[in-house]
Amino acid sequence: ACAGGGDSTGPEGTTFDAPWPSNLNAVLTTTFTDPQGDQELLPPDQDGPPYSAPVAFPSVDITSIAVGVDGAFLYMRVDYAGVIPVDPAYIAPSGEIEEQWVTNQGMNIALNVDGDVGTGGGGEGVSGIDIFFAVSFDFGERSLIYVNWDFPDGDLHHNVSQMDGELGDGGPGEDYAVVRYDISNLGAFFPRGETVDIGSWSEAESYDVPNGTLMYHHFAYDRAIDGGTWLLP
């Protein structure tokens, strides 16, 4: 799924040599919370389904995002209202809802680090996105943990740079994911000690699997951080 540019075309996550902190909770110094059960229905012109109400898909429904920095790494824990599927999730036909399979999901934290809404890309809860850190899962296939940055034409899918991150715990079969990214060479794209604008959203897409065709890019959607700021540690 494209979590605001958090595409399933990103790289497979890597494994870093550096050990994980012995007390990760002490590293995760900032937590953003989001109410459970607040999924939104995006309209068809935003690639949502033409339904009268959102279809509940709990693994997209974010309840909290905790972030922090230790050494060369940005650490993040994402908690969801439901278990992340280990295989494509079958959606049975019911009323206005067609038969379909939800095959992947993704979320991100997206940052405007230069304070300029006229540069970078657009997204939910923040304008002028310069960098985003993504957590995505292709159910039954792979985990995609990565960071994309520098969007010269304003399109979050057209990034100059990309680097993969690491899944440390959770993921498919669990209702959380713990990940990290090497920020040591991001420079001005992660200006530590400065307060930046932050947004976050989570989404899943569905397919007509027998025909191999995309049905709804935004089958399920949750706006997790809207209009927030973060003092980068």
Salt bridges, closest charged atoms under 4 A:
ASP7 OD2 - HIS157 NE2 3.67
GLU40 OE1 - ARG223 NH2 2.66
ASP79 OD2 - ARG77 NE 2.86
GLU124 OE1 - ARG223 NH1 2.19
ASP138 OD2 - ARG142 NE 3.16
ASP153 OD2 - HIS158 ND1 2.72
ASP155 OD1 - HIS157 ND1 3.04
ASP155 OD2 - HIS158 ND1 3.67
GLU166 OE1 - ARG180 NE 2.71
GLU203 OE2 - HIS217 NE2 3.61
GLU203 OE1 - HIS218 NE2 3.20
GLU205 OE1 - HIS217 ND1 2.75
